[in-house]
Amino acid sequence: MPGESLPRSEELKFKQLRENAGLSQEALARALDVTSKTVSNWERGVSPASLTIPQVKTLCKLLNITLEELPDLRGPNAK
């Protein structure tokens, strides 16, 4: 359903991973070619992430994690 937020634990995990990597929202946004508002929205659960495969690879590399460790940022209706 539109407007549903992400599970709080996933939001917090994503923010923590970004902060642990020493990245600001702006720096991560630049690397992924999205706006810092978009990154903020993911972290607050306002909107799900819609990333291309190259963006996902970049995100994992920047956060120093594997794909399996990446929090589910697709939102509650993802299949």
TARA-V542732 format. One record per helix or strand of 2 or more residues. SS is the DSSP state (helix for helix, strand for strand). FROM is the first residue (numbers start at 1). TO is the last residue. If there is no record, write none. Layout:
SS FROM TO
SS FROM TO
This chain:
helix 8 20
helix 25 32
helix 36 44
helix 53 63
helix 67 69
